[in-house]
Amino acid sequence: MNYAVVSIPVNLVETSAIEEVNELTDLTWPDTKPKEFTKASRIEDFIKRNPNKTCHFIYEAESLIGYAESFPREINVDNQRITIMGLGAVCVHPQRKGQGLGALLVQAAFKRIDSGEFAVGLFQTGVPGFYEKLNCRTIENKIINSLSDTPNANPFWDPYVMIYPRQFIGFQSEIDLLGAGY
């Protein structure tokens, strides 16, 4: 079956779609949301977390089966501030994994780089092999958040940091995310 990714700026995403994303992310990462979140506060958090993000959706017969988000993120690297594309919340319904849907979502996000909107994407993952097949590579730079109470602690929680495209040359020193991990 052919699937199409629909990419929409977050300010145009309907509340019902945000609720579907929250349900899908709960299936994917069941233990990551604080219990005190309410339906309304989760919708608000979805928008506020990255207010300039683009949401990438895959639907099948009106059911959300895949989601990812891409967003501009200012970082400091090699003594200069640059805006890169962040990638996050890449998930596919557990019953639909292994069907190429994750790759479609990520490729839709990477089109923003391929079109020149960003020079490079920077993100974390626990599955580097998946992204290596999509022209990404891991990097070993130290990652910090100088705005944190513990500025030298890595703000990312996944074990691998990757960039797209793999041919990108840069990031010769530590990378300051200038904020929390994503």
VOGU-3710 file (C-alpha; in Angstrom, 3 decimals, decimal comma):
1> mnyavvsipv> 0,000/0,000/0,000  1,257/3,513/-0,774  1,254/5,990/2,057  1,672/9,721/1,939  3,102/11,892/4,660  1,148/15,046/5,407  3,371/17,817/6,788  1,647/20,680/8,609  2,935/23,620/10,690  1,905/23,085/14,319
11> nlvetsaiee> -0,249/26,227/14,393  -2,519/24,623/11,763  -2,851/21,235/13,485  -6,303/20,548/14,896  -6,741/19,624/18,554  -8,108/16,203/17,606  -4,889/15,439/15,693  -2,787/16,473/18,708  -4,827/14,102/20,861  -4,150/11,302/18,345
21> vneltdltwp> -0,422/12,054/18,449  -0,485/11,914/22,246  -2,208/8,528/22,103  0,350/7,228/19,592  3,326/8,479/21,605  1,828/6,859/24,721  1,788/3,538/22,871  5,385/4,064/21,749  6,831/5,423/25,012  4,324/4,450/27,742
31> dtkpkeftka> 6,398/5,614/30,714  7,581/9,042/29,594  4,665/11,322/30,481  4,204/12,654/34,010  1,005/11,332/35,574  -0,139/14,852/36,521  -0,557/15,833/32,874  -4,161/16,353/31,859  -5,537/16,079/28,342  -5,632/19,900/28,117
41> sriedfikrn> -2,126/20,400/29,540  -0,702/17,801/27,145  -2,231/19,659/24,191  -0,754/22,920/25,485  2,627/21,249/26,029  2,544/19,780/22,508  2,289/23,267/21,044  4,594/25,113/23,454  7,401/22,537/23,360  8,381/23,524/19,809
51> pnktchfiye> 6,087/26,314/18,610  7,783/26,504/15,192  7,707/22,790/14,459  6,334/21,020/11,443  4,257/17,941/12,222  4,560/14,965/9,879  1,598/12,537/9,873  0,781/9,230/8,191  -2,844/8,138/8,295  -4,561/4,960/7,207
61> aesligyaes> -8,331/5,161/6,863  -8,452/8,175/9,202  -6,328/6,456/11,873  -2,937/7,937/12,744  -0,295/5,258/12,232  2,876/7,379/12,198  4,172/10,706/13,411  7,365/12,769/13,560  8,242/16,402/14,106  10,975/18,655/12,783
71> fpreinvdnq> 11,834/22,090/14,078  14,415/24,855/13,975  16,855/24,797/16,866  19,581/27,308/17,574  22,786/25,755/18,872  26,285/26,999/19,559  29,123/25,086/17,930  32,624/26,048/16,866  32,118/29,446/18,572  29,119/30,408/16,473
81> ritimglgav> 25,368/30,185/16,785  23,643/28,354/13,984  20,119/27,137/13,369  19,858/23,446/12,642  16,850/21,203/12,148  15,910/19,102/15,133  14,047/15,839/14,706  11,905/14,252/17,373  8,988/12,039/18,331  9,512/9,690/15,384
91> cvhpqrkgqg> 7,049/6,881/16,014  4,927/4,330/14,209  1,988/2,421/15,646  3,381/-0,787/17,196  1,250/-2,959/14,895  2,653/-1,189/11,810  6,389/-1,303/12,528  8,672/-2,760/9,888  6,607/-1,494/6,953  8,787/1,469/5,982
101> lgallvqaaf> 6,543/4,081/7,588  9,260/5,442/9,885  11,516/5,973/6,881  8,742/7,883/5,076  8,293/10,177/8,080  12,001/10,872/8,455  12,459/11,453/4,722  9,601/13,978/4,794  11,372/15,845/7,590  14,728/15,655/5,804
111> kridsgefav> 13,198/17,303/2,723  13,451/20,527/4,739  17,241/20,117/4,693  17,388/18,892/1,108  15,468/22,002/-0,016  17,970/24,302/1,718  15,762/25,407/4,608  18,464/24,057/6,972  22,082/23,042/6,371  21,998/20,048/8,693
121> glfqtgvpgf> 19,832/18,039/11,059  20,971/17,034/14,546  19,103/14,524/16,712  19,430/11,684/19,193  18,368/8,073/18,777  18,627/4,600/20,198  18,511/3,023/16,717  21,399/4,410/14,665  21,239/1,639/12,051  17,783/2,813/10,962
131> yeklncrtie> 19,071/6,348/10,341  22,330/5,215/8,718  20,192/3,698/5,946  18,716/7,190/5,435  22,090/8,932/4,858  22,785/9,874/8,491  25,884/9,273/10,602  26,691/9,272/14,279  28,888/11,964/15,761  30,998/11,795/18,898
141> nkiinslsdt> 30,987/15,478/19,883  30,384/16,330/23,514  26,825/17,648/23,859  26,051/20,202/26,587  23,379/22,680/27,662  25,123/25,793/28,989  21,759/27,121/30,207  21,249/24,209/32,613  22,054/23,950/36,317  24,383/21,112/35,259
151> pnanpfwdpy> 25,818/22,606/32,055  28,306/19,819/31,345  25,760/17,014/31,600  24,556/15,615/28,299  20,969/16,892/27,787  20,189/14,020/25,411  19,005/10,729/26,896  19,475/8,385/23,934  22,951/6,886/23,437  23,585/8,090/19,869
161> vmiyprqfig> 23,722/11,569/18,374  23,365/11,760/14,612  23,461/14,270/11,799  21,867/14,404/8,377  23,230/14,402/5,767  26,175/12,175/6,519  28,360/14,258/4,147  27,992/17,373/6,320  31,393/18,626/7,419  31,353/20,705/10,549
171> fqseidllga> 30,810/20,480/14,253  34,484/20,159/15,118  33,989/20,893/18,834  31,435/20,453/21,584  27,843/21,274/20,744  25,847/23,472/23,097  22,133/22,831/22,622  21,342/26,095/24,421  18,420/24,332/26,043  16,989/20,955/26,975
181> gy> 17,399/17,854/24,853  14,783/16,921/22,300
//
